[in-house]
Amino acid sequence: MIKHNRVRKLILEALSPDYPNPLDTLILRQTLSNMGYPMTEGDMAAYLAYLKERGYITLETRKGFDIVLVAITANGLDVLDGRVEDRGVGVEL
């Protein structure tokens, strides 16, 4: 549970410098792997689905190119900045 919260926060942190521009999910997966959190495409899809349902990210599929782009939203930035509290994102021990 704590690991999932940490990974969700790391995803938002990785996306925040590029706001409002999107990032390819393959690059995001590589970034997380470099931080010590390697994951499968399925795991990444589950984390992104959770964050999208909360309104913290947007997902865009580029048809014909097999590319999925992800971008942090203003709500996602608010979570990172502490203006919105979500116990499912970033709760530390």
Backbone as ProteinMPNN parsed JSONL, in Angstrom:
{"seq_chain_A": "MIKHNRVRKLILEALSPDYPNPLDTLILRQTLSNMGYPMTEGDMAAYLAYLKERGYITLETRKGFDIVLVAITANGLDVLDGRVEDRGVGVEL", "coords_chain_A": {"N_chain_A": [[0.827, -1.198, 0.0], [1.836, 1.308, 0.913], [3.966, 1.47, -0.879], [2.586, 1.723, -3.315], [1.367, 4.22, -2.974], [3.639, 5.811, -2.846], [4.764, 5.407, -5.414], [2.739, 6.492, -7.023], [2.952, 9.187, -6.279], [5.571, 9.693, -7.15], [5.204, 9.447, -9.895], [3.588, 11.696, -10.44], [5.405, 13.671, -9.65], [7.419, 13.275, -11.554], [6.118, 14.099, -13.834], [5.478, 16.769, -13.385], [7.485, 18.859, -13.979], [7.172, 19.245, -16.727], [4.669, 20.312, -17.108], [2.288, 22.146, -18.931], [2.666, 20.121, -20.724], [2.678, 16.859, -22.293], [4.123, 13.584, -21.539], [5.725, 10.77, -22.932], [4.616, 7.53, -22.12], [6.444, 5.432, -22.122], [8.889, 6.686, -21.672], [8.356, 7.69, -19.156], [8.108, 5.282, -17.703], [10.758, 4.371, -17.918], [12.069, 6.405, -16.521], [11.034, 6.011, -13.924], [12.035, 3.448, -13.464], [14.779, 4.005, -13.397], [14.801, 5.311, -10.999], [14.543, 3.31, -9.251], [12.185, 1.894, -9.298], [11.168, -0.275, -11.135], [8.76, -1.447, -13.532], [6.068, -3.31, -15.046], [4.256, -2.914, -18.173], [1.588, -3.315, -17.605], [1.442, -2.813, -14.829], [2.128, -0.096, -14.85], [-0.035, 0.899, -16.316], [-2.099, 0.449, -14.479], [-1.416, 2.168, -12.335], [-1.585, 4.63, -13.683], [-4.277, 4.625, -14.441], [-5.552, 4.866, -11.958], [-4.647, 7.437, -11.145], [-5.716, 8.96, -13.211], [-8.486, 8.568, -12.853], [-8.802, 9.997, -10.506], [-8.438, 12.518, -11.44], [-5.933, 13.641, -11.707], [-4.161, 13.325, -13.761], [-3.96, 13.357, -17.378], [-4.606, 11.238, -20.158], [-3.551, 10.408, -23.408], [-3.952, 8.72, -26.359], [-2.037, 8.065, -29.162], [-3.165, 7.138, -31.988], [-2.291, 4.629, -34.322], [0.38, 4.946, -33.913], [1.036, 3.692, -31.6], [1.539, 4.986, -29.17], [1.304, 6.339, -25.968], [0.484, 9.203, -24.307], [1.025, 11.065, -21.368], [-0.027, 13.52, -19.059], [0.319, 15.79, -16.35], [-2.289, 17.282, -14.446], [-3.787, 20.43, -13.361], [-5.004, 19.806, -10.948], [-3.434, 17.637, -10.164], [-0.992, 18.927, -9.73], [-1.773, 20.472, -7.558], [-2.056, 18.495, -5.592], [0.615, 17.695, -5.284], [1.678, 20.093, -4.319], [0.484, 20.261, -1.887], [-1.938, 21.511, -1.538], [-4.193, 20.071, -1.963], [-5.248, 17.272, -0.272], [-4.603, 13.866, -0.467], [-4.831, 10.736, 0.58], [-4.126, 8.554, -0.867], [-2.007, 9.135, -2.395], [1.301, 9.52, -2.067], [1.583, 9.226, 0.757], [3.663, 8.954, 3.446], [5.694, 6.812, 5.574]], "CA_chain_A": [[0.0, 0.0, 0.0], [2.714, 2.475, 0.978], [4.708, 1.512, -2.14], [1.707, 2.255, -4.353], [1.231, 5.659, -2.726], [4.924, 6.425, -3.205], [4.9, 5.381, -6.871], [1.796, 7.488, -7.571], [3.546, 10.515, -6.07], [6.725, 9.808, -8.048], [4.681, 9.689, -11.247], [3.204, 13.11, -10.513], [6.631, 14.473, -9.585], [8.121, 13.155, -12.831], [5.356, 14.829, -14.856], [5.262, 18.181, -13.046], [8.333, 19.852, -14.665], [6.738, 19.445, -18.108], [3.305, 20.842, -17.144], [1.153, 21.27, -19.198], [2.998, 19.226, -21.839], [2.663, 15.435, -21.944], [5.323, 12.762, -21.609], [5.479, 9.411, -23.419], [4.615, 6.609, -20.982], [7.679, 4.637, -22.133], [9.907, 7.506, -21.008], [7.978, 7.712, -17.744], [8.492, 3.974, -17.137], [12.22, 4.347, -17.806], [12.408, 7.32, -15.432], [10.728, 5.329, -12.663], [12.995, 2.354, -13.337], [16.038, 4.62, -12.978], [14.628, 5.723, -9.601], [14.446, 2.099, -8.44], [10.821, 1.377, -9.347], [10.842, -0.872, -12.432], [7.407, -2.015, -13.573], [5.556, -3.772, -16.321], [3.267, -2.029, -18.793], [0.337, -3.497, -16.865], [1.542, -2.066, -13.568], [2.071, 1.33, -15.182], [-1.416, 1.196, -16.706], [-2.918, 0.485, -13.262], [-1.115, 3.429, -11.633], [-2.113, 5.745, -14.461], [-5.746, 4.582, -14.361], [-5.919, 5.421, -10.646], [-4.414, 8.877, -11.158], [-6.674, 9.563, -14.139], [-9.803, 8.563, -12.201], [-8.781, 11.063, -9.504], [-8.336, 13.809, -12.117], [-4.584, 14.172, -11.516], [-3.451, 13.232, -15.03], [-4.726, 13.051, -18.585], [-3.973, 10.261, -21.044], [-3.903, 10.575, -24.813], [-3.374, 7.673, -27.201], [-1.793, 8.445, -30.546], [-3.539, 5.979, -32.798], [-1.414, 4.372, -35.447], [1.774, 5.053, -33.498], [1.201, 2.918, -30.368], [2.13, 5.892, -28.186], [0.384, 6.899, -24.977], [1.054, 10.387, -23.672], [0.432, 11.368, -20.07], [0.29, 14.862, -18.57], [-0.243, 16.137, -15.052], [-3.292, 18.349, -14.491], [-3.686, 21.398, -12.271], [-5.341, 19.078, -9.718], [-2.252, 16.865, -9.797], [-0.035, 19.872, -9.143], [-2.284, 20.84, -6.233], [-1.717, 17.397, -4.676], [2.047, 17.797, -5.008], [1.935, 21.306, -3.552], [-0.16, 20.158, -0.585], [-3.217, 22.238, -1.479], [-5.207, 19.024, -1.925], [-4.726, 16.092, 0.414], [-5.116, 12.584, -0.94], [-4.063, 9.697, 1.281], [-3.722, 7.529, -1.827], [-0.849, 9.626, -3.15], [2.438, 10.088, -1.354], [1.613, 9.116, 2.213], [4.923, 8.354, 3.877], [5.672, 6.151, 6.891]], "C_chain_A": [[0.87, 1.26, 0.0], [3.505, 2.609, -0.323], [3.856, 2.121, -3.243], [1.542, 3.763, -4.205], [2.485, 6.402, -3.17], [5.077, 6.489, -4.728], [3.959, 6.397, -7.51], [2.365, 8.898, -7.44], [4.744, 10.723, -6.994], [6.291, 10.065, -9.487], [4.311, 11.16, -11.406], [4.431, 14.01, -10.492], [7.392, 14.44, -10.909], [7.431, 13.965, -13.929], [5.327, 16.338, -14.624], [6.191, 19.159, -13.762], [7.881, 20.17, -16.087], [5.341, 20.033, -18.234], [3.244, 22.061, -18.039], [1.416, 20.254, -20.313], [3.039, 17.766, -21.389], [4.028, 14.777, -22.1], [4.913, 11.375, -22.096], [5.565, 8.454, -22.221], [5.845, 5.705, -20.963], [8.815, 5.384, -21.446], [9.617, 7.575, -19.51], [8.364, 6.405, -17.057], [9.996, 3.881, -16.951], [12.69, 5.247, -16.665], [12.176, 6.653, -14.081], [11.686, 4.164, -12.421], [14.348, 2.88, -12.853], [15.995, 5.067, -11.515], [14.481, 4.515, -8.676], [13.067, 1.482, -8.386], [10.502, 0.819, -10.73], [9.445, -1.485, -12.394], [7.043, -2.439, -14.978], [4.613, -2.724, -16.911], [1.939, -2.108, -18.051], [0.328, -2.753, -15.552], [1.418, -0.568, -13.818], [0.641, 1.727, -15.539], [-2.317, 1.302, -15.48], [-2.675, 1.78, -12.48], [-1.718, 4.62, -12.373], [-3.636, 5.779, -14.43], [-6.221, 5.2, -13.049], [-5.787, 6.947, -10.671], [-5.374, 9.597, -12.101], [-8.065, 9.638, -13.518], [-9.907, 9.658, -11.143], [-8.7, 12.46, -10.126], [-6.96, 14.437, -12.02], [-3.738, 14.127, -12.781], [-4.455, 13.108, -16.168], [-3.912, 12.054, -19.402], [-4.469, 10.495, -22.462], [-3.185, 9.488, -25.612], [-3.231, 8.189, -28.617], [-2.009, 7.216, -31.405], [-2.614, 5.854, -34.008], [0.062, 4.425, -35.094], [2.074, 4.239, -32.25], [1.928, 3.726, -29.292], [1.02, 6.372, -27.258], [1.107, 8.039, -24.276], [0.295, 10.673, -22.382], [0.896, 12.752, -19.627], [-0.357, 15.063, -17.208], [-1.241, 17.275, -15.245], [-3.033, 19.347, -13.362], [-4.027, 20.73, -10.937], [-4.163, 18.241, -9.231], [-1.181, 17.74, -9.178], [-0.467, 20.291, -7.749], [-1.985, 19.761, -5.202], [-0.241, 17.493, -4.293], [2.374, 18.985, -4.115], [1.272, 21.291, -2.177], [-1.457, 20.932, -0.45], [-4.405, 21.291, -1.45], [-4.57, 17.82, -1.258], [-5.409, 14.844, -0.12], [-4.247, 11.503, -0.319], [-3.618, 8.575, 0.361], [-2.512, 7.917, -2.646], [0.171, 10.201, -2.178], [2.439, 10.005, 0.154], [2.869, 8.344, 2.607], [4.74, 7.671, 5.23], [5.875, 7.167, 8.002]], "O_chain_A": [[0.666, 2.165, -0.81], [3.698, 3.718, -0.821], [4.341, 2.944, -4.02], [1.575, 4.497, -5.193], [2.414, 7.467, -3.782], [5.478, 7.521, -5.266], [4.35, 7.091, -8.448], [2.274, 9.703, -8.368], [4.914, 11.804, -7.557], [6.943, 10.818, -10.21], [4.679, 11.794, -12.395], [4.496, 14.996, -11.227], [7.945, 15.453, -11.337], [8.088, 14.459, -14.845], [5.168, 17.105, -15.574], [5.724, 20.234, -14.137], [8.175, 21.25, -16.601], [4.864, 20.236, -19.35], [4.09, 22.946, -17.91], [0.487, 19.601, -20.79], [3.389, 17.471, -20.246], [4.948, 15.329, -22.703], [3.862, 10.867, -21.707], [6.482, 8.56, -21.406], [6.254, 5.254, -19.894], [9.61, 4.785, -20.722], [10.537, 7.524, -18.693], [8.891, 6.423, -15.945], [10.463, 3.366, -15.935], [13.607, 4.887, -15.926], [13.027, 6.725, -13.195], [12.099, 3.926, -11.286], [14.985, 2.267, -11.997], [17.036, 5.186, -10.87], [14.316, 4.671, -7.466], [12.795, 0.641, -7.53], [9.656, 1.371, -11.434], [9.002, -1.98, -11.358], [7.63, -1.987, -15.962], [4.223, -1.772, -16.235], [1.247, -1.103, -17.887], [-0.671, -2.131, -15.192], [0.706, 0.139, -13.104], [0.161, 2.777, -15.111], [-3.207, 2.151, -15.44], [-3.623, 2.414, -12.018], [-2.294, 5.514, -11.753], [-4.226, 6.859, -14.396], [-7.183, 5.968, -13.034], [-6.704, 7.661, -10.267], [-5.798, 10.718, -11.821], [-8.748, 10.655, -13.641], [-10.992, 10.19, -10.911], [-8.87, 13.463, -9.433], [-6.819, 15.643, -12.227], [-2.716, 14.807, -12.872], [-5.629, 12.8, -15.959], [-2.683, 12.036, -19.34], [-5.652, 10.747, -22.689], [-1.963, 9.358, -25.545], [-4.189, 8.691, -29.204], [-1.13, 6.363, -31.527], [-2.218, 6.845, -34.621], [0.906, 3.998, -35.882], [3.237, 4.101, -31.87], [2.81, 3.217, -28.6], [-0.059, 6.761, -27.705], [2.195, 7.864, -23.727], [-0.927, 10.537, -22.322], [2.06, 13.113, -19.797], [-1.451, 14.563, -16.951], [-1.054, 18.132, -16.11], [-2.165, 19.131, -12.516], [-3.419, 21.042, -9.913], [-3.92, 18.145, -8.029], [-0.532, 17.343, -8.211], [0.367, 20.45, -6.857], [-1.69, 20.079, -4.05], [0.109, 17.386, -3.117], [3.247, 18.896, -3.251], [1.474, 22.211, -1.384], [-2.022, 21.003, 0.641], [-5.485, 21.646, -0.979], [-3.478, 17.396, -1.637], [-6.635, 14.779, -0.212], [-3.069, 11.372, -0.653], [-2.818, 7.729, 0.761], [-2.039, 7.148, -3.482], [-0.064, 11.232, -1.548], [3.252, 10.678, 0.787], [3.097, 7.223, 2.151], [3.763, 7.916, 5.939], [5.886, 6.802, 9.177]]}, "name": "protein", "num_of_chains": 1, "seq": "MIKHNRVRKLILEALSPDYPNPLDTLILRQTLSNMGYPMTEGDMAAYLAYLKERGYITLETRKGFDIVLVAITANGLDVLDGRVEDRGVGVEL"}
